[in-house]
Each structure stands twice: as structure tokens, then as C-alpha cells.
């Protein structure tokens, strides 16, 4: 599919689902990596990630176009066009557009980092302190008795 075919498809979907014309430019952007498409506020253009068409098919592409057109039409009308806005969520449901696009099959799976937990205790009153970031024990003291802090142990949460 070429940019000109995409342009016609976006114009057709805009008239069919929104009853309004799309007067700006729609194109493929090969530099998009983590998203299916984006609506550009400054130019009102829409950019689509071509990998979604190639790997997930035309139905996924139509969903992405609808989603971006929701941003487009709401922004031009001066209504809430952001993901968190009620206008956005309402129009998304009305036209049957997905809130998020599916993940690409060849996309690298993100590995979650194990969370490090540090356990400190006061040498005077034995009050325990659990932290994710390390504490400079030469600088900080116990909040209740002003005693010296010492590192007890460090462990990982999966």
C-alpha cells in the first residue's frame, strides 16, 4: 500500500464513521517503533506505522486509523482529544476504535527488572527501614531517636 492509497482509505473511513471529511495528509512513517500511529497537533497530519499493516493486516490498520481520527476530529472541534478525556473515550466507543493497538509479533518482549529492596535498621532503637534506593548512612540518622543507621540486607523481588 502506498501513501496515496492510505490517504484515500483515511478519507473514506472519516466520512463513513465520523460523517466529516479529513482535509489533511495521511502517510506511513517507517521511523515509528512503539506505536501504531500518531496524530500531529501542529500540522493535523496523521502518521501510520506500516509494520502493523504488514504483520497484523488491514483490520488492525483500520482500527489504528479510527483511533487517530478520533484525536483529529476532537482536536479540531476544540474538545478533549487526549486519551484520558471523556470526549475521547466516548467517541472511541461510538466508532468502535481500539484504545490501544496490539503488539507486533516480532517486537522484542520487554523484560521486567527485578526490584531491589534494601533493609536498614537503627543501631539504637532497632527501628527497621525498607527502601528501594540506598541511603548514605554517614549522612542520615534514625527519624525517631537520631541513632546511626546500618544496612542489614539487600534482596530482589521478582
Backbone as CSV, one residue per row, in Angstrom:
resi,resn,N_x,N_y,N_z,CA_x,CA_y,CA_z,C_x,C_y,C_z
1,UNK,0.843,-1.189,0.000,0.000,0.000,0.000,0.881,1.243,0.000
2,UNK,0.530,2.186,-0.822,1.268,3.444,-0.930,0.598,4.520,-0.081
3,UNK,1.283,5.639,0.091,0.737,6.765,0.854,-0.560,7.285,0.228
4,UNK,-0.632,7.282,-1.090,-1.838,7.782,-1.765,-3.052,6.882,-1.473
5,UNK,-2.815,5.558,-1.415,-3.894,4.614,-1.075,-4.314,4.791,0.384
6,UNK,-3.329,5.022,1.254,-3.618,5.266,2.672,-4.451,6.531,2.827
7,UNK,-4.091,7.571,2.094,-4.817,8.848,2.134,-6.293,8.625,1.784
8,UNK,-6.544,7.876,0.705,-7.926,7.589,0.296,-8.660,6.777,1.349
9,UNK,-7.967,5.809,1.946,-8.573,4.969,2.978,-8.962,5.808,4.199
10,UNK,-8.085,6.713,4.614,-8.356,7.572,5.772,-9.544,8.490,5.476
11,UNK,-9.583,9.060,4.293,-10.703,9.936,3.913,-12.024,9.168,3.901
12,UNK,-11.995,7.935,3.393,-13.196,7.096,3.336,-13.689,6.728,4.747
13,UNK,-12.756,6.308,5.613,-13.108,5.939,6.994,-13.644,7.151,7.736
14,UNK,-13.059,8.319,7.509,-13.505,9.544,8.163,-14.953,9.865,7.804
15,UNK,-15.282,9.765,6.523,-16.665,10.044,6.091,-17.638,8.971,6.591
16,UNK,-17.218,7.711,6.539,-18.078,6.589,6.898,-18.412,6.555,8.386
17,UNK,-17.397,6.728,9.257,-17.603,6.584,10.698,-17.857,7.893,11.430
18,UNK,-17.335,9.000,10.907,-17.454,10.274,11.602,-18.396,11.249,10.903
19,UNK,-18.687,10.994,9.617,-19.541,11.899,8.849,-18.880,13.236,8.580
20,UNK,-17.559,13.281,8.665,-16.795,14.513,8.455,-15.621,14.199,7.548
21,UNK,-15.189,15.190,6.779,-14.082,14.955,5.859,-12.736,15.136,6.553
22,UNK,-11.761,14.425,6.041,-10.377,14.534,6.506,-9.642,15.391,5.489
23,UNK,-9.226,16.583,5.895,-8.675,17.573,4.960,-7.158,17.699,5.019
24,UNK,-6.502,16.812,5.748,-5.060,16.924,5.888,-4.372,15.698,5.287
25,UNK,-3.117,15.496,5.629,-2.317,14.462,4.992,-2.164,13.234,5.896
26,UNK,-2.325,12.060,5.302,-2.065,10.806,5.996,-0.927,10.102,5.266
27,UNK,0.040,9.589,6.032,1.182,8.926,5.395,1.749,7.853,6.319
28,UNK,2.549,6.978,5.726,3.263,5.974,6.506,4.556,6.591,7.011
29,UNK,4.935,6.249,8.236,6.193,6.709,8.815,6.957,5.479,9.296
30,UNK,8.038,5.145,8.620,8.812,3.946,8.948,9.626,4.109,10.241
31,UNK,9.733,5.336,10.753,10.501,5.561,11.981,9.709,5.281,13.246
32,UNK,8.386,5.114,13.128,7.590,4.792,14.315,7.944,3.390,14.775
33,UNK,8.187,3.238,16.075,8.613,1.936,16.578,7.648,1.349,17.587
34,UNK,7.216,2.136,18.537,6.436,1.595,19.646,4.952,1.935,19.561
35,UNK,4.511,2.471,18.441,3.115,2.870,18.326,2.587,2.553,16.932
36,UNK,1.281,2.387,16.831,0.649,2.085,15.549,0.489,3.312,14.674
37,UNK,0.339,4.464,15.295,0.163,5.697,14.540,0.217,6.884,15.466
38,UNK,0.206,8.076,14.859,0.156,9.276,15.691,-0.496,10.415,14.922
39,UNK,-1.179,11.249,15.711,-1.813,12.452,15.178,-0.927,13.619,15.573
40,UNK,-0.532,14.432,14.599,0.353,15.564,14.856,-0.473,16.826,15.090
41,UNK,-0.400,17.359,16.284,-1.216,18.512,16.670,-0.920,19.753,15.838
42,UNK,0.332,19.978,15.514,0.717,21.192,14.806,0.254,21.240,13.363
43,UNK,0.376,20.112,12.672,0.045,20.086,11.242,-1.300,19.422,10.958
44,UNK,-1.859,18.732,11.937,-3.112,17.955,11.826,-2.953,16.743,10.915
45,UNK,-1.723,16.360,10.608,-1.482,15.181,9.782,-1.507,13.926,10.636
46,UNK,-1.697,12.794,9.982,-1.691,11.505,10.661,-0.583,10.658,10.058
47,UNK,0.208,10.034,10.933,1.264,9.126,10.500,0.940,7.733,11.008
48,UNK,1.148,6.739,10.158,0.820,5.356,10.477,2.076,4.504,10.357
49,UNK,2.229,3.540,11.272,3.335,2.595,11.241,2.978,1.484,10.255
50,UNK,3.735,1.363,9.172,3.437,0.398,8.105,3.595,-1.055,8.564
51,UNK,4.413,-1.283,9.589,4.630,-2.643,10.086,3.330,-3.278,10.570
52,UNK,2.406,-2.460,11.082,1.134,-3.001,11.561,0.300,-3.554,10.413
53,UNK,0.335,-2.906,9.271,-0.364,-3.412,8.096,0.287,-4.699,7.614
54,UNK,1.603,-4.712,7.539,2.332,-5.872,7.037,2.212,-7.089,7.942
55,UNK,2.246,-6.890,9.257,2.283,-8.020,10.182,0.922,-8.408,10.760
56,UNK,0.008,-7.443,10.918,-1.278,-7.749,11.545,-2.472,-7.584,10.614
57,UNK,-2.271,-7.024,9.431,-3.331,-6.967,8.441,-4.129,-5.676,8.416
58,UNK,-5.077,-5.644,7.488,-5.849,-4.441,7.208,-6.819,-4.077,8.334
59,UNK,-7.376,-5.068,9.022,-8.317,-4.775,10.114,-7.638,-3.989,11.233
60,UNK,-6.416,-4.373,11.555,-5.653,-3.646,12.578,-5.365,-2.223,12.104
61,UNK,-5.038,-2.082,10.836,-4.772,-0.766,10.256,-6.013,0.129,10.350
62,UNK,-7.170,-0.422,10.053,-8.421,0.344,10.139,-8.667,0.809,11.570
63,UNK,-8.401,-0.062,12.533,-8.548,0.310,13.947,-7.624,1.452,14.338
64,UNK,-6.388,1.399,13.855,-5.415,2.458,14.152,-5.862,3.774,13.512
65,UNK,-6.345,3.700,12.277,-6.811,4.909,11.580,-7.986,5.530,12.327
66,UNK,-8.943,4.704,12.757,-10.098,5.217,13.524,-9.622,5.920,14.788
67,UNK,-8.675,5.299,15.485,-8.154,5.868,16.728,-7.537,7.240,16.478
68,UNK,-6.717,7.344,15.446,-6.073,8.620,15.137,-7.084,9.656,14.658
69,UNK,-8.117,9.214,13.956,-9.165,10.142,13.513,-9.987,10.675,14.694
70,UNK,-10.106,9.883,15.753,-10.780,10.371,16.965,-9.984,11.557,17.524
71,UNK,-8.657,11.397,17.618,-7.809,12.512,18.056,-8.010,13.717,17.132
72,UNK,-7.970,13.477,15.837,-8.051,14.519,14.811,-9.337,15.331,14.929
73,UNK,-10.479,14.656,14.880,-11.762,15.370,14.868,-12.042,16.090,16.188
74,UNK,-11.706,15.453,17.313,-11.928,16.110,18.609,-11.030,17.338,18.764
75,UNK,-9.792,17.250,18.320,-8.876,18.382,18.428,-9.378,19.559,17.595
76,UNK,-9.819,19.279,16.377,-10.302,20.354,15.511,-11.591,20.993,16.044
77,UNK,-12.390,20.212,16.784,-13.635,20.738,17.365,-13.400,21.440,18.694
78,UNK,-12.181,21.374,19.201,-11.870,22.025,20.482,-12.335,21.227,21.684
79,UNK,-12.546,19.942,21.507,-12.982,19.074,22.616,-11.772,18.312,23.156
80,UNK,-12.023,17.493,24.177,-10.949,16.722,24.804,-10.449,15.621,23.887
81,UNK,-9.245,15.767,23.359,-8.696,14.823,22.385,-7.644,13.886,22.989
82,UNK,-7.330,14.047,24.268,-6.306,13.221,24.904,-6.905,11.910,25.395
83,UNK,-6.071,10.900,25.581,-6.533,9.566,25.977,-7.353,9.562,27.264
84,UNK,-7.050,10.465,28.167,-7.736,10.466,29.469,-9.067,11.218,29.453
85,UNK,-9.361,11.959,28.376,-10.562,12.788,28.317,-11.822,11.965,28.057
86,UNK,-12.912,12.388,28.658,-14.187,11.696,28.498,-14.694,11.775,27.062
87,UNK,-14.538,12.936,26.407,-14.932,13.070,24.998,-14.230,12.024,24.143
88,UNK,-12.953,11.833,24.398,-12.150,10.879,23.634,-12.664,9.458,23.832
89,UNK,-12.854,9.075,25.087,-13.315,7.714,25.391,-14.701,7.441,24.811
90,UNK,-15.575,8.446,24.861,-16.932,8.301,24.344,-16.929,8.104,22.831
91,UNK,-16.213,8.949,22.106,-16.165,8.838,20.652,-15.455,7.559,20.209
92,UNK,-14.470,7.140,20.978,-13.760,5.890,20.685,-14.731,4.710,20.685
93,UNK,-15.593,4.664,21.708,-16.594,3.589,21.789,-17.619,3.696,20.671
94,UNK,-18.036,4.921,20.363,-19.067,5.149,19.352,-18.651,4.637,17.973
95,UNK,-17.395,4.858,17.596,-16.925,4.442,16.271,-16.275,3.059,16.283
96,UNK,-16.129,2.449,17.460,-15.544,1.113,17.556,-14.046,1.078,17.331
97,UNK,-13.365,2.116,17.769,-11.913,2.181,17.625,-11.244,1.603,18.872
98,UNK,-10.112,0.938,18.711,-9.418,0.397,19.884,-8.719,1.502,20.671
99,UNK,-8.626,1.329,21.973,-7.912,2.311,22.811,-6.415,2.178,22.614
100,UNK,-5.946,0.935,22.450,-4.535,0.656,22.207,-4.435,-0.320,21.047
101,UNK,-3.343,-0.284,20.312,-3.160,-1.249,19.225,-2.472,-2.494,19.785
102,UNK,-2.623,-3.597,19.086,-1.991,-4.847,19.506,-0.482,-4.752,19.351
103,UNK,0.216,-5.614,20.078,1.671,-5.627,19.991,2.088,-6.386,18.733
104,UNK,3.120,-5.914,18.083,3.638,-6.586,16.889,4.241,-7.933,17.269
105,UNK,4.038,-8.960,16.431,4.591,-10.279,16.754,6.111,-10.309,16.854
106,UNK,6.804,-9.519,16.033,8.270,-9.542,16.059,8.871,-8.509,17.015
107,UNK,8.022,-7.830,17.768,8.523,-6.825,18.717,9.244,-7.535,19.862
108,UNK,10.362,-6.989,20.308,11.087,-7.628,21.411,10.261,-7.551,22.696
109,UNK,10.215,-8.658,23.413,9.490,-8.701,24.677,10.304,-7.966,25.727
110,UNK,9.631,-7.082,26.448,10.317,-6.321,27.491,10.455,-7.179,28.731
111,UNK,11.666,-7.251,29.216,11.908,-7.990,30.449,11.796,-7.009,31.604
112,UNK,11.053,-7.406,32.595,10.901,-6.563,33.771,12.109,-6.728,34.669
113,UNK,12.615,-5.600,35.126,13.729,-5.648,36.044,13.235,-6.060,37.419
114,UNK,14.021,-6.913,38.075,13.693,-7.300,39.440,13.910,-6.076,40.332
115,UNK,12.992,-5.857,41.256,13.103,-4.700,42.134,14.015,-5.019,43.323
116,UNK,14.942,-4.106,43.532,15.892,-4.256,44.625,15.295,-3.613,45.876
117,UNK,15.328,-4.340,46.980,14.850,-3.835,48.267,16.035,-3.828,49.236
118,UNK,16.226,-2.689,49.894,17.302,-2.550,50.869,16.694,-2.427,52.256
119,UNK,17.263,-3.144,53.197,16.753,-3.123,54.563,17.825,-2.520,55.476
120,UNK,17.438,-1.456,56.192,18.320,-0.786,57.146,17.676,-0.879,58.520
121,UNK,18.494,-0.741,59.572,17.922,-0.653,60.918,18.757,0.286,61.764
122,UNK,18.081,0.861,62.741,18.735,1.786,63.659,19.536,0.975,64.684
123,UNK,20.758,1.415,64.953,21.601,0.698,65.926,21.161,0.978,67.364
124,UNK,20.412,2.062,67.581,19.995,2.461,68.925,18.645,1.834,69.310
125,UNK,17.617,2.048,68.458,16.266,1.579,68.807,15.787,0.393,67.957
126,UNK,16.588,-0.070,67.012,16.303,-1.216,66.126,15.094,-1.024,65.218
127,UNK,14.744,0.223,64.922,13.632,0.506,64.017,14.049,0.140,62.584
128,UNK,13.245,-0.715,61.899,13.639,-1.106,60.531,13.205,-0.065,59.486
129,UNK,14.003,0.096,58.452,13.709,0.971,57.322,13.848,0.150,56.048
130,UNK,12.796,0.115,55.262,12.829,-0.607,53.989,12.840,0.430,52.867
131,UNK,13.808,0.353,51.956,13.962,1.337,50.889,14.272,0.662,49.561
132,UNK,13.956,1.379,48.462,14.342,0.909,47.127,15.655,1.540,46.689
133,UNK,15.922,2.733,47.203,17.173,3.417,46.890,18.062,3.383,48.128
134,UNK,19.348,3.331,47.891,20.269,3.243,49.021,20.329,4.556,49.801
135,UNK,20.657,4.436,51.063,20.748,5.585,51.967,22.222,5.787,52.314
136,UNK,22.656,7.026,52.331,24.013,7.349,52.771,23.996,7.319,54.301
137,UNK,24.477,6.210,54.881,24.386,6.021,56.341,25.284,6.975,57.129
138,UNK,26.248,7.594,56.472,27.086,8.571,57.182,26.375,9.925,57.275
139,UNK,25.349,10.112,56.480,24.664,11.404,56.417,23.294,11.395,57.091
140,UNK,22.584,10.254,57.009,21.221,10.179,57.535,21.182,9.366,58.823
141,UNK,20.229,9.741,59.707,20.080,9.066,61.000,18.637,8.622,61.175
142,UNK,18.360,7.886,62.214,17.021,7.398,62.533,16.092,8.575,62.793
143,UNK,14.873,8.485,62.269,13.910,9.563,62.407,13.291,9.672,63.789
144,UNK,13.321,8.609,64.577,12.682,8.687,65.887,13.666,8.929,67.026
145,UNK,14.890,8.366,66.947,15.815,8.535,68.077,17.157,9.160,67.684
146,UNK,17.342,9.476,66.419,18.575,10.073,65.893,19.785,9.141,65.986
147,UNK,19.521,7.825,66.093,20.600,6.836,66.150,21.194,6.595,64.771
148,UNK,22.335,5.914,64.728,23.035,5.617,63.485,22.318,4.481,62.751
149,UNK,22.266,4.588,61.412,21.640,3.540,60.598,22.698,2.596,60.068
150,UNK,22.317,1.312,59.966,23.221,0.333,59.355,22.436,-0.540,58.376
151,UNK,23.117,-0.933,57.312,22.488,-1.766,56.294,22.448,-3.205,56.804
152,UNK,21.231,-3.788,56.794,21.064,-5.146,57.289,21.186,-6.139,56.138
153,UNK,20.334,-5.950,55.091,20.426,-6.829,53.938,19.801,-6.214,52.702
154,UNK,20.070,-6.847,51.566,19.579,-6.395,50.276,19.017,-7.628,49.566
155,UNK,17.791,-7.524,49.031,17.224,-8.655,48.318,16.435,-8.193,47.109
156,UNK,16.160,-9.103,46.183,15.452,-8.806,44.937,14.042,-9.356,44.969
157,UNK,13.092,-8.559,44.515,11.702,-9.014,44.353,11.493,-9.289,42.871
158,UNK,11.008,-10.441,42.519,10.781,-10.789,41.109,9.421,-10.325,40.673
